[in-house]
Amino acid sequence: MAAACARLRTIAADGHAGVVACDVGGLAADVVALEALARLQLTAHRLGCRLRLRHASPDLKALVDLCGLADVLPREEGL
């Protein structure tokens, strides 16, 4: 998790990253992943950018929706 947040800080440091796409295609649909994504979104918010999920599996999409986090962890349009 720390590595993902560090990478996000590097991306946001140039000041051009208003929205950062996070490819979650290989991520398991469980509460550990959900917590990591929420923390990553919090880091993005603190850096002045927003995180969008890309290639989320149907199970991960369902878990995000079930937990009421669709507004917190939005998906890229059409994905």
C-alpha positions as MATLAB code, in Angstrom:
seq = 'MAAACARLRTIAADGHAGVVACDVGGLAADVVALEALARLQLTAHRLGCRLRLRHASPDLKALVDLCGLADVLPREEGL';
ca = [
       0.000    0.000    0.000;
       2.799    2.388    0.838;
       4.325    1.803   -2.596;
       1.031    2.619   -4.331;
       0.675    5.850   -2.342;
       4.275    6.778   -3.117;
       3.658    6.177   -6.818;
       0.545    8.335   -6.650;
       2.537   11.124   -4.982;
       5.076   10.937   -7.815;
       2.326   11.138  -10.455;
       0.589   14.031   -8.706;
       3.839   15.936   -8.092;
       3.962   17.279  -11.655;
       0.664   19.096  -11.067;
      -0.984   17.782  -14.232;
      -2.790   14.818  -12.700;
      -6.342   15.975  -12.035;
      -7.634   12.437  -12.449;
      -5.504    9.318  -12.032;
      -6.704    6.025  -13.501;
      -5.924    3.022  -11.311;
      -5.920   -0.309  -13.150;
      -7.513   -2.765  -10.724;
      -8.000   -5.589  -13.222;
      -5.915   -8.061  -11.233;
      -7.169   -7.015   -7.820;
      -9.129   -9.453   -5.668;
     -12.631   -8.428   -4.711;
     -12.261   -8.434   -0.939;
     -12.312   -6.014    1.969;
      -8.516   -5.769    2.024;
      -8.513   -4.465   -1.554;
     -11.433   -2.183   -0.765;
      -9.593   -0.673    2.192;
      -6.449   -0.178    0.108;
      -8.412    1.577   -2.629;
     -10.162    3.815   -0.114;
      -6.799    4.776    1.398;
      -5.409    5.438   -2.057;
      -8.393    7.653   -2.848;
      -7.801    9.549    0.406;
      -4.170   10.094   -0.596;
      -5.289   11.305   -4.028;
      -7.728   13.730   -2.408;
      -4.992   15.093   -0.155;
      -2.797   15.604   -3.230;
      -5.531   17.502   -5.035;
      -6.439   14.844   -7.564;
      -9.043   12.121   -7.971;
      -8.714    8.386   -8.451;
     -10.813    6.459  -10.982;
     -10.952    2.662  -11.119;
     -10.139    1.056  -14.446;
     -10.860   -2.557  -15.474;
     -12.628   -3.459  -12.216;
     -13.979   -6.994  -12.191;
     -17.726   -7.506  -11.838;
     -17.124   -8.819   -8.307;
     -15.116   -5.747   -7.310;
     -17.748   -3.445   -8.806;
     -20.437   -5.282   -6.849;
     -18.439   -5.050   -3.607;
     -17.844   -1.317   -4.055;
     -21.562   -0.824   -4.721;
     -22.621   -3.084   -1.840;
     -20.472   -1.127    0.602;
     -21.913    2.173   -0.633;
     -18.569    3.386   -1.936;
     -19.465    3.972   -5.582;
     -19.196    7.742   -5.085;
     -15.894    7.399   -3.218;
     -14.374    4.906   -5.668;
     -15.834    5.823   -9.048;
     -15.055    3.879  -12.182;
     -13.912    5.386  -15.443;
     -16.798    6.017  -17.798;
     -17.610    3.000  -19.909;
     -15.393    0.650  -17.909;
];
